[in-house]
Amino acid sequence: MATMKGIQPHLPSTIANTNGHRKIYANQETAIDFRPHRKTSSRSNRLAESLSHLLHLHVEPPAQKSLHYTNENFKIEDKHNTPVMSPKEDISGKWREIHGGYEWDNLLDPLHPCLRREIVKYGEFAQATYDAFDFDSFSEYCGSCRYNENRLFDKLGLNKHGYKVTKYIYAMSHIDLPRWLERSHLVDKWSKDSNWMGFIGVSDDNEFRRIGRRDIVVAWRGTVSPSEWYEDFQRKLDPIGHGEAKVEHGFLSIYKSKSESTRYNKSSASEQVMKEVQRLVQFYNARGEEVTLTITGHSLGGALALLTAYEAASSLPDLHVSVLSFGAPRVGNIAFRDELHQMGVKTLRVVAKQDLVPRMPGLVFNESLQKFDDIIGTLDWVYTHVGTELKLDICSSPYLKHGFNVSGFHMLETYLHLVDGFHSKTSTFRSDARRDVALVNKTCDMLVDELRIPHFWYQPANKGLKCNEHGRWVKPIRDPEDIPLPTSQTHPCN
Amino acid sequence: MATMKGIQPHLPSTIANTNGHRKIYANQETAIDFRPHRKTSSRSNRLAESLSHLLHLHVEPPAQKSLHYTNENFKIEDKHNTPVMSPKEDISGKWREIHGGYEWDNLLDPLHPCLRREIVKYGEFAQATYDAFDFDSFSEYCGSCRYNENRLFDKLGLNKHGYKVTKYIYAMSHIDLPRWLERSHLVDKWSKDSNWMGFIGVSDDNEFRRIGRRDIVVAWRGTVSPSEWYEDFQRKLDPIGHGEAKVEHGFLSIYKSKSESTRYNKSSASEQVMKEVQRLVQFYNARGEEVTLTITGHSLGGALALLTAYEAASSLPDLHVSVLSFGAPRVGNIAFRDELHQMGVKTLRVVAKQDLVPRMPGLVFNESLQKFDDIIGTLDWVYTHVGTELKLDICSSPYLKHGFNVSGFHMLETYLHLVDGFHSKTSTFRSDARRDVALVNKTCDMLVDELRIPHFWYQPANKGLKCNEHGRWVKPIRDPEDIPLPTSQTHPCN
């Protein structure tokens, strides 16, 4: 639904000119018209483009030379009748290692298959917060989840992972932040103050046995438009905890804001999450089960994941807490990083080399770029990344367009595709990767045209309009079961 | 499906600045955020914008002052349970008048209700050529009709008009014209040489009785992107007929091109149409029925309609021929106009005041605009409009955005909405207009936000991708019945 936010496919003229007539892969049967399309460029994209050139982030034409794929690898038609997942293996004996027990030593290059599948599992939880979000500014439920807690995974085909959602998380949308949070055009909406920001879930008994412990997952929704980030980024650090740790003001605002006058945020996102996590931990500990907390999120959601980890590790020191983030920005200062480390929080940051967001803050600049060096010099030092990095490369995939695409590089589906195909830094894209490549183009235009997958294809028929018995096209009312309620039931644990 | 052609909603900054914070209509209950959205602007749109300013086509803020609508008129929700059509009345006694017998004297201002309904009927035939067209450049059937002759009207809900399609029309897509015709990215397509360009149909027995004669309709597909017109417009006139008549080279090329090496254009569009019209005329004349030919088309389709009328009137002098065009450009010189008149062809041109296309050719200009006066001075004189004009005004509708929108102003659905609401030049939009307003936004962004109708909403779920049994998103193969065949059967007459 990123189209609702005005994200445009992007191909700057400089790239188009040099890369417009691409080479056709060896043995490729289809001849394609590779003439550069006329693309539009918003102010934000132009800024991103300038920035990209400064940082040498854009992909030079020779980059595509690294592809040594035969036609067989390339044709996804051959995979249409193959499973999209590998069979799940028992990881009950090695979950500690997979969740950072040894800081992922010897697991990342080459990437251990069990770890890869767990990364994809948690990434799909984070992706669910986008897929189920109501982005439609004409909807009276804009900013809510389109499905209730009990059928979210069913609607999105995620029951396969063996988790249940127990609670939704809401955050305020009227804090002094820019356009990260969605607001409806309408006043008669479900809530003018809050946005659905994610969910808390827990593994069921089968998954409990497979993964060797009761896993509580917290999945945070992020933002899908990096072009908005460096226009509006706050450069103020606020203290967290009782020491020297500080974190970016905007992230903390989303996490901590509440107001008695709202329907959904009489308690803050932070309070909602901590209350539910504590409830679940107590419940399963009382049954004698080992419990872990895994927090995931993409982009802004990855930042919120770190704040949650900090708070959970502080208040539940015996709980194993790990963070798995995708394309997340820097969040806090060195003291914040060190405290997280001291509390035993294990963080794996999945980062695409070409994505701008993980370079922020520190990549804050003013529009004219004149003060660029001053600012980056200061902030790069102030903001520090946490944990271990798994670095991905857009150029590793023969399925992806490599021309600069500020939003496409940042999309979580792009990340999940790259994880699925990653074997090691020196090897090519896995030919036996099973994840459906078509998913990449759900809300962007990143797949090469040969694949014939439409751009921005993830949307309902006629954008949700239905023809009624009189022949009029109307927006149906939402199923009452899926209309959000502030008094939403907490799901029983099992 | 205009989104496939890269048409962008358009709001130039000059308009946005003055018109960004619109007044809310009296008694209106919903408070809307009217802040101007950040829009992108392609080179073509910028050209159109410059041109619009030169010609004073853009709508000044005071224009919206002419709206004196109460809340009741404005809320389409109130109409959701009302019919979309008026009952059909018997026009068997007045069809000659309705089809231009007296040059539409006293029928246009105020617009006669029977004429209005006939205009909408033929306009919906022309609209069918867009709605059923396969615009998907990733489809192997790109450029074809998505449904076969026998179920086109059923699929589009047009059986209500009481016509049957008897033949499809194809034109070549490789003539020396710009981007008017769609081409697939693929080589393994149904035809790399031809495009579906429209259909021939005939009224059934019920409609025959209601309208007082057997009516053959020819509906031509046009082009949906006026921004492409003035970049590429050919300024060459070719002779037609045996006299002084001349018409624009590009239009005639589409109409007349053929090649033995093609599957669909061993005969030209012209030959296909004339052969089928002659067959139908002979068939129904032999039954002693009065037969008429009504040719319709929007944009380029309106130009092709005039060429068809010229040819039909020349070869079938006893046939009543009328043309009903929407947003059509000028086609030929004064001699062409005069010959059409002398042959008794009746032409009603429906034109929106703000639409650029009816000003072309004559509005040809080079990119720098420096030679604008020279060119327009010459061509305005050379190219002449034919027939009687019904002028519509975007500003007459309280449902439409009035900010400059080069493609939205030109869309056929915008035209049909304006016709439906038109009573007279001095009266306001008809409050009892019944046509579904939501249709306007099918392939543009013209409806005011209060209506909550998504932009560009006309598209299949997930842009045609379906999830197969393995969980993979794939494009289903087309129903074999709808795969085009060059040996397509001619439909029996009755």
Contacts between the chains, C-beta under 8 A, distances in Angstrom:
chain1	res1	chain2	res2	distance
A	6	B	37	7.1
A	6	B	38	6.5
A	8	B	40	6.0
A	30	B	186	6.2
A	30	B	187	6.4
A	30	B	188	7.3
A	31	B	187	5.5
A	32	B	185	5.5
A	32	B	186	7.8
A	33	B	183	7.7
A	33	B	185	5.8
A	37	B	6	7.1
A	38	B	6	6.4
A	38	B	42	6.0
A	38	B	43	7.0
A	38	B	44	7.7
A	40	B	8	6.0
A	40	B	40	3.7
A	40	B	41	6.8
A	40	B	42	5.2
A	41	B	40	6.7
A	42	B	38	6.1
A	42	B	40	5.1
A	43	B	38	7.0
A	44	B	38	7.8
A	79	B	472	7.1
A	80	B	468	6.6
A	80	B	470	7.3
A	80	B	472	5.6
A	80	B	474	5.4
A	81	B	468	7.8
A	81	B	470	6.2
A	82	B	470	6.5
A	82	B	472	8.0
A	83	B	470	5.8
A	83	B	471	7.8
A	84	B	470	6.1
A	84	B	471	4.5
A	84	B	472	6.1
A	85	B	471	7.9
A	136	B	454	7.2
A	138	B	449	7.2
A	138	B	452	3.9
A	138	B	453	7.3
A	138	B	454	6.4
A	139	B	452	7.9
A	157	B	467	7.9
A	157	B	471	6.6
A	183	B	33	7.7
A	185	B	32	5.5
A	185	B	33	5.8
A	185	B	449	5.7
A	185	B	452	7.7
A	186	B	30	6.2
A	186	B	32	7.7
A	186	B	452	7.5
A	187	B	30	6.4
A	187	B	31	5.4
A	188	B	30	7.2
A	436	B	471	6.6
A	436	B	472	4.7
A	436	B	473	5.9
A	438	B	465	6.5
A	438	B	472	6.9
A	438	B	473	4.0
A	438	B	474	7.3
A	439	B	473	6.8
A	449	B	138	7.3
A	449	B	185	5.7
A	452	B	138	3.9
A	452	B	139	7.9
A	452	B	185	7.7
A	452	B	186	7.5
A	452	B	475	6.6
A	453	B	138	7.3
A	453	B	465	7.3
A	453	B	473	7.6
A	454	B	136	7.2
A	454	B	138	6.5
A	454	B	463	3.8
A	454	B	464	6.8
A	454	B	465	6.8
A	456	B	463	7.8
A	457	B	462	5.1
A	457	B	463	4.0
A	457	B	464	7.9
A	457	B	465	5.5
A	457	B	473	7.8
A	458	B	462	6.4
A	459	B	459	7.6
A	459	B	461	7.5
A	459	B	462	6.7
A	459	B	463	7.4
A	460	B	461	5.8
A	461	B	459	7.6
A	461	B	460	5.8
A	461	B	461	3.7
A	462	B	457	5.1
A	462	B	458	6.4
A	462	B	459	6.7
A	463	B	454	3.8
A	463	B	456	7.8
A	463	B	457	4.0
A	463	B	459	7.4
A	464	B	454	6.8
A	464	B	457	7.9
A	465	B	438	6.5
A	465	B	453	7.2
A	465	B	454	6.8
A	465	B	457	5.5
A	467	B	157	7.9
A	468	B	80	6.6
A	468	B	81	7.8
A	470	B	80	7.3
A	470	B	81	6.2
A	470	B	82	6.5
A	470	B	83	5.8
A	470	B	84	6.0
A	471	B	83	7.8
A	471	B	84	4.4
A	471	B	85	7.9
A	471	B	157	6.6
A	471	B	436	6.6
A	472	B	79	7.1
A	472	B	80	5.6
A	472	B	84	6.1
A	472	B	436	4.7
A	472	B	438	6.8
A	473	B	436	5.9
A	473	B	438	4.0
A	473	B	439	6.8
A	473	B	453	7.6
A	473	B	457	7.8
A	474	B	80	5.4
A	474	B	438	7.3
A	475	B	452	6.6
